[in-house]
Amino acid sequence: MKKTAAFKPRSLAVVGAGPVGCILAAFLAKGGNNVTLCDVIPELIAPAVDRGIIIEGAENMKQTVAGTCSGVDELAEINPDVIFVTVKANALPLIASAIGDFHRDKMYVISWQNGIDTELEIARVLGNKAVMRAVVNYGCALVGPAHVRIAFHHPPHYIQELDPVSRDATVTIAKTLTQSGLQTLHTDRIVSMVWRKSIMNASMNPVCAVTGLTMAQAMNDPIVYNIVDLLVKECIKVGRGNEIDLGWDYYVQAMDYMGKAGDHKPSMLMDIENHRRTEIDFINGKFVEYGKRAGIDTPFNTTLRSLVKALESKF
C-alpha cells in the first residue's frame, strides 16, 4: 500500500494585520517560513516587507515577511498551504467565502481568534477536514502599522483539528509554530479551552469597553469587580449547563488570571475607541445563545451585549 506523504507546509498566509496577526506573522517569518501578510487596509501591511514588523513589550523583535496582499482573493495566486485567520470574528462569513473560491485539498485554515464557534463559521464553507481551531494566550495592542506592543505572553498556545483525519497536519503546524518561537501544543480538548478563555473575555472585554477602564483598573475597582465576578459566575453556569468541562477550580483560576493581566486595554475597548464593530456576538452573544439552549437565564451577558451594541450604533 502506498504511504501518504507527510504534510510539509511551504507557504503560510496570515489574514489580518491587526496586533494578533502581526505577532503571528513576525514569529513565523523569524522561524524561516515563507509568510504572506494579508489585510484590506494597505497602510497596515505597507511596512511589513521593507522595514519589518516591530514587536515590543513582553517580546521584542523586528522582522520582515516575504510578501503582502490587500485581499484574500489574491491568495489564490500564492496558493498557501496554511492560512491563519486573525481578523475579528464578525468578518468570518466574507473571509470564508473568499477562501472557498480557491480552496484545495490539503490547504488548511486555522481560526487564530477569540470567541466561541469561530471555527464552525469557517467549516460551514470549507468543511471540517480543512479547519483547525487555536487558543492564543497573548495580549497585545497596535501602536501603528505593523508595530505591536505585547502586554503579556503566556505560552503555550493550543491547536486542534475539527476532523481527526487532519490530526497529523495539525501536529506538524503546532511544531512549525513552536519552532518559530510560539510554543503551541496539539490538544484534544480545544472546546474546553476555548470556553475557558471565552469566559474571561466575556467577563472583562465588555466591562472595559463600556467603562473605558483597563483590565487592572476594572479588577481593582470594587464596584466594577463585582460586575466582572457576576459575569464569570453566569458564564460558568452556562458552560456547565452545556456539559463543557471547565474544571472544578476554574472560577479561582479565572479570577486570579484576570487579576494579573495588568494595565492593558482589551481589544473590545480599543474597538470602541476606534469606532469599529466588536466581536460581542461571538463572545457574550454566544453565552446568551448557549444559555437559551440549556434553559439558563443570562441577564448579565444580555445586558453587556446590549450596552456594547448601543455604543456600536453611534458609529
C-alpha positions as CSV (number, residue, x, y, z in Angstrom):
1,M,0.0,0.0,0.0
2,K,1.3,3.4,-1.0
3,K,2.3,5.5,2.0
4,T,0.8,9.0,2.2
5,A,3.4,11.8,2.1
6,A,3.8,13.7,5.3
7,F,2.4,17.2,5.3
8,K,5.1,19.9,5.0
9,P,3.8,23.5,4.8
10,R,5.9,25.5,2.4
11,S,3.9,28.7,2.3
12,L,1.9,30.3,5.1
13,A,-0.6,33.2,5.0
14,V,-1.9,35.4,7.8
15,V,-5.2,37.1,7.2
16,G,-5.5,40.2,9.3
17,A,-2.7,42.7,10.1
18,G,-4.0,43.7,13.5
19,P,-1.9,43.1,16.5
20,V,-2.7,39.4,16.8
21,G,-1.9,38.8,13.1
22,C,1.3,40.9,13.1
23,I,2.7,39.0,16.1
24,L,1.9,35.6,14.4
25,A,3.4,36.7,11.0
26,A,6.5,38.0,12.6
27,F,7.2,34.9,14.7
28,L,6.5,32.6,11.7
29,A,8.8,34.6,9.5
30,K,11.5,34.7,12.1
31,G,11.3,30.9,12.1
32,G,12.3,30.8,8.5
33,N,8.9,30.3,7.0
34,N,7.6,31.9,3.8
35,V,4.9,34.2,5.1
36,T,2.4,36.5,3.4
37,L,0.5,39.1,5.5
38,C,-2.9,40.0,4.1
39,D,-5.2,42.9,5.0
40,V,-7.7,45.0,3.2
41,I,-6.2,48.2,4.6
42,P,-3.0,48.8,2.6
43,E,-1.5,51.1,5.2
44,L,-1.4,48.3,7.8
45,I,0.7,46.0,5.7
46,A,2.9,48.5,4.0
47,P,5.9,48.4,6.4
48,A,5.9,44.6,6.8
49,V,8.2,43.8,3.9
50,D,10.8,46.6,3.9
51,R,11.0,47.9,7.5
52,G,9.5,44.8,9.1
53,I,7.0,44.2,11.8
54,I,8.1,45.7,15.1
55,I,7.2,43.8,18.3
56,E,7.9,45.3,21.7
57,G,6.9,44.7,25.3
58,A,6.8,41.1,26.6
59,E,8.5,40.1,23.4
60,N,10.9,42.2,21.3
61,M,11.8,41.8,17.6
62,K,11.8,43.4,14.2
63,Q,11.0,41.0,11.4
64,T,10.2,41.3,7.7
65,V,7.8,38.9,5.9
66,A,8.1,37.5,2.4
67,G,5.2,39.4,1.0
68,T,1.8,41.1,1.5
69,C,-1.5,41.3,-0.3
70,S,-4.6,43.5,0.2
71,G,-7.3,41.0,-0.5
72,V,-8.0,37.3,0.4
73,D,-8.7,36.6,-3.2
74,E,-5.1,37.5,-4.0
75,L,-4.0,34.5,-2.0
76,A,-5.2,32.3,-4.9
77,E,-2.0,33.1,-6.8
78,I,0.1,32.5,-3.7
79,N,-1.6,29.2,-3.0
80,P,-0.6,28.9,0.6
81,D,-0.6,25.5,2.4
82,V,-1.8,27.1,5.7
83,I,-4.0,30.2,6.2
84,F,-4.2,31.7,9.7
85,V,-7.3,33.8,10.2
86,T,-6.8,36.5,12.8
87,V,-9.5,39.1,11.9
88,K,-12.5,40.0,14.0
89,A,-15.0,37.1,14.1
90,N,-17.7,39.3,12.6
91,A,-15.8,39.2,9.3
92,L,-15.7,35.4,9.1
93,P,-18.5,34.8,6.6
94,L,-16.8,37.0,4.0
95,I,-13.4,35.6,4.7
96,A,-14.5,32.0,4.5
97,S,-16.4,32.7,1.3
98,A,-13.4,34.3,-0.3
99,I,-11.1,31.4,0.7
100,G,-13.7,28.9,-0.6
101,D,-13.3,30.3,-4.1
102,F,-9.7,28.9,-4.4
103,H,-9.5,26.3,-1.6
104,R,-7.9,23.0,-2.5
105,D,-7.3,19.7,-0.8
106,K,-4.6,19.9,2.0
107,M,-4.9,23.6,2.3
108,Y,-5.7,24.2,6.0
109,V,-7.4,27.2,7.6
110,I,-6.9,28.0,11.2
111,S,-9.1,30.2,13.4
112,W,-6.5,32.1,15.4
113,Q,-9.2,34.2,17.1
114,N,-11.2,35.0,20.1
115,G,-14.8,33.9,20.5
116,I,-16.9,30.7,20.6
117,D,-17.7,28.7,17.4
118,T,-15.5,30.8,15.1
119,E,-14.1,27.6,13.6
120,L,-17.6,26.4,12.8
121,E,-18.2,29.6,10.7
122,I,-15.2,28.6,8.5
123,A,-16.2,24.9,8.4
124,R,-19.6,25.8,7.1
125,V,-17.9,26.9,3.8
126,L,-14.8,24.7,3.7
127,G,-15.8,21.6,5.6
128,N,-14.4,20.2,8.8
129,K,-11.4,18.4,7.3
130,A,-9.8,21.7,6.3
131,V,-10.3,23.6,9.5
132,M,-8.4,23.9,12.8
133,R,-9.0,26.0,15.9
134,A,-6.4,27.6,18.1
135,V,-6.4,29.2,21.6
136,V,-4.0,32.0,21.8
137,N,-2.5,33.3,25.1
138,Y,-1.1,36.8,24.5
139,G,-2.5,40.3,25.0
140,C,-1.5,43.0,22.6
141,A,-2.3,46.4,21.0
142,L,-1.4,48.0,17.7
143,V,0.9,51.0,18.2
144,G,0.9,51.8,14.4
145,P,1.0,49.9,11.1
146,A,3.0,46.7,11.6
147,H,4.0,47.9,15.1
148,V,2.7,46.0,18.1
149,R,3.1,46.2,21.9
150,I,2.6,42.9,23.7
151,A,1.3,43.4,27.3
152,F,1.7,39.7,28.2
153,H,2.6,36.4,26.6
154,H,1.7,33.2,28.5
155,P,2.5,30.2,26.3
156,P,1.7,27.5,25.4
157,H,-0.9,28.1,22.8
158,Y,-3.1,25.2,21.7
159,I,-4.5,23.9,18.4
160,Q,-6.8,21.1,17.3
161,E,-8.3,19.8,14.1
162,L,-12.1,19.6,13.6
163,D,-11.8,16.3,11.7
164,P,-9.5,13.5,13.1
165,V,-8.3,12.8,9.6
166,S,-6.3,16.1,9.8
167,R,-4.6,15.3,13.1
168,D,-1.1,14.7,11.6
169,A,-1.2,18.0,9.7
170,T,-2.3,19.8,12.9
171,V,0.6,18.3,14.8
172,T,3.0,19.5,12.1
173,I,1.6,23.0,12.2
174,A,2.0,23.0,16.0
175,K,5.6,22.1,15.6
176,T,6.1,24.8,13.0
177,L,4.7,27.4,15.4
178,T,6.8,26.1,18.3
179,Q,10.0,26.1,16.2
180,S,9.2,29.7,15.3
181,G,9.0,30.8,19.0
182,L,5.3,30.5,19.6
183,Q,5.1,27.4,21.7
184,T,2.0,25.5,20.6
185,L,0.7,22.2,21.7
186,H,-1.7,19.8,19.9
187,T,-4.7,19.1,22.1
188,D,-7.9,17.1,22.0
189,R,-9.7,19.5,24.4
190,I,-9.9,22.6,22.3
191,V,-13.6,23.2,23.0
192,S,-13.0,23.3,26.8
193,M,-10.0,25.6,26.3
194,V,-12.0,27.9,24.0
195,W,-14.7,28.2,26.6
196,R,-12.2,28.7,29.5
197,K,-10.7,31.7,27.6
198,S,-14.0,33.0,26.3
199,I,-15.5,33.2,29.8
200,M,-12.7,35.6,30.8
201,N,-13.1,37.5,27.6
202,A,-16.9,37.8,28.1
203,S,-16.4,38.9,31.7
204,M,-13.6,41.5,31.1
205,N,-13.9,42.8,27.5
206,P,-17.4,44.3,27.5
207,V,-17.0,45.8,31.0
208,C,-13.8,47.6,29.9
209,A,-15.5,48.6,26.6
210,V,-18.4,50.2,28.4
211,T,-16.5,51.8,31.3
212,G,-13.3,52.8,29.4
213,L,-11.2,51.1,32.1
214,T,-8.1,49.0,31.6
215,M,-8.2,45.4,32.9
216,A,-6.2,46.4,36.0
217,Q,-8.5,49.3,36.7
218,A,-11.6,47.2,36.4
219,M,-10.2,44.5,38.7
220,N,-9.1,47.0,41.3
221,D,-12.4,48.9,41.5
222,P,-14.7,47.2,44.0
223,I,-17.9,48.1,42.2
224,V,-16.7,47.1,38.7
225,Y,-15.0,44.0,40.1
226,N,-18.4,42.9,41.3
227,I,-19.8,43.1,37.7
228,V,-16.9,41.0,36.4
229,D,-17.4,38.5,39.2
230,L,-21.1,38.1,38.4
231,L,-20.4,37.7,34.7
232,V,-17.8,35.0,35.4
233,K,-20.3,33.0,37.5
234,E,-23.0,33.3,35.0
235,C,-20.8,32.2,32.1
236,I,-19.6,29.2,34.2
237,K,-23.2,28.2,34.8
238,V,-23.9,28.3,31.1
239,G,-20.8,26.3,30.3
240,R,-21.6,23.6,32.8
241,G,-25.2,23.6,31.7
242,N,-24.0,22.7,28.2
243,E,-21.7,20.0,29.6
244,I,-18.5,21.9,28.9
245,D,-15.6,20.6,31.1
246,L,-14.2,23.7,32.8
247,G,-12.6,22.0,35.8
248,W,-13.8,22.2,39.4
249,D,-11.5,25.1,40.3
250,Y,-11.9,27.2,37.1
251,Y,-13.5,30.2,38.9
252,V,-10.5,30.7,41.2
253,Q,-8.1,30.3,38.2
254,A,-10.0,32.8,36.1
255,M,-10.2,35.5,38.7
256,D,-6.5,35.0,39.5
257,Y,-5.5,35.2,35.8
258,M,-7.6,38.4,35.2
259,G,-6.2,39.9,38.4
260,K,-2.7,39.6,37.0
261,A,-3.5,40.9,33.5
262,G,-2.0,44.4,34.2
263,D,-2.8,47.8,32.9
264,H,-4.0,46.5,29.5
265,K,-6.8,47.7,27.2
266,P,-8.6,44.6,25.9
267,S,-9.4,44.5,22.2
268,M,-13.1,45.3,22.6
269,L,-12.3,48.6,24.4
270,M,-9.8,49.5,21.6
271,D,-12.5,48.7,19.0
272,I,-15.0,51.1,20.7
273,E,-12.3,53.8,21.0
274,N,-11.6,53.5,17.3
275,H,-15.2,53.3,16.3
276,R,-15.0,49.7,15.0
277,R,-17.5,46.9,15.3
278,T,-16.7,44.5,18.1
279,E,-16.8,40.7,18.4
280,I,-19.6,40.9,21.0
281,D,-21.8,38.5,19.2
282,F,-19.1,35.7,19.3
283,I,-18.3,36.4,22.9
284,N,-21.2,37.5,25.2
285,G,-23.7,36.7,22.4
286,K,-22.7,33.1,22.4
287,F,-23.3,32.8,26.2
288,V,-26.8,34.2,25.6
289,E,-27.3,31.7,22.8
290,Y,-26.0,28.7,24.8
291,G,-27.9,29.8,27.8
292,K,-31.1,29.5,25.9
293,R,-30.2,26.0,24.8
294,A,-29.7,24.9,28.4
295,G,-32.7,26.9,29.8
296,I,-30.4,29.2,31.7
297,D,-31.1,32.9,32.1
298,T,-28.2,35.2,31.2
299,P,-29.2,38.7,32.4
300,F,-25.6,40.0,32.8
301,N,-24.4,38.8,29.4
302,T,-27.6,40.1,27.8
303,T,-27.1,43.5,29.4
304,L,-23.5,43.9,28.5
305,R,-24.1,42.8,24.9
306,S,-26.9,45.3,24.6
307,L,-24.7,48.1,26.0
308,V,-21.9,47.4,23.6
309,K,-24.3,47.2,20.7
310,A,-25.6,50.6,21.8
311,L,-22.1,52.0,21.6
312,E,-21.6,50.5,18.2
313,S,-24.8,52.1,16.9
314,K,-23.2,55.5,17.3
315,F,-20.5,54.7,14.7
